[in-house]
Amino acid sequence: MNWLKENIWFVLFFIWSFPMGYYRSQFRKIIYETNDWKINIKPVFVKEFKGLFGNIFPNDARYLKMRNFYRFYLVVYFGLFLMWKFY
């Protein structure tokens, strides 16, 4: 129990990171317009960053919803990391 109190930020950061693979996979499948599982292991990032920080499909509601959720997820992820690092 004492270990948990000392490492609560690390535990929260670790738990929050579990669904990251799923969300990233869904986002990449929308961006690269594929359902192939290999998109998850390809080292291509330029279009992904453009899609995350820009608006490459302005009329696609599924893309906009996933992009906004993924942004929120990454902001919380980054916030947990900062709290863990500096707290």
N, C-alpha and C positions, 0 to 999 in steps of 0.2 A: 504494500500500500504506500509506503514511503517513496518507493521508486516512482510510482505513478504521479505522486504530488510533485516530485522534482522534475519529471519529464512530461508534464501534461501538454505543453505546446508541441513537443515532438510527436506525441501520440496523436493529437488532433491533426497535425500536419500529415502524418502517415495515413490516418483513416480517410482524410479528405482526398488523398491522392489515389485511392483505389479506383474510383469511377473515371479517372482521367483518361485512361486508355479507351474506354467506350465512347466518351464524348469526343475525343480527338478523332477517333475512327469515323464517327458519324459526320463530323465536320469535314474531314478530308474527303469522304465519299461524295458529299455535296459539292465541294469545291472542284474536285477533279472529275466530277460527273461519271462515277463508276460505282459498281457494287462489288468489285473485285477486292478480296481480302489483302492482296499484295500491296495495295496503296498504303497500308499501315507500316510497311517495312521499307518503302522506297525513300531514299534520302533527297526528296524534293521539297523545298520549303518556300520558294519565292511566291508562288501563287497562293499558298496557304497564308502567308503573311499579308499579301495584298487583300485577301478575302477577310482576314481578321481585323485589319486596321482600315480597310477601305470598304467599298460597296461594289463588288463585281457583278452581282445579280440583283439589281434594285427592285425587280418586280417579282422575285421569288420569295413568297412568304415563308416557306420552309427554311430557306437559307437565312433570311433575316432573323427568324426566331432562334435558330441554332447559333448563329453568330453572336447575338446578344446574350444568350445563355452562356455560351462558351467564354465570352468576355467577362461576364460576372463571375463565372467559376474560376477563371484565371486570376482575377483581382482578389478574390477571397483566398485563393491558394498563395498568392504573393504576400497578402497581408498576414496570413498564418506564418509564413516563412519569416517575415520581418519580426513578428512578435516572438517567435521562437529564438531568433538570432539575437535580438537586442533586449529581451526581457530577462 
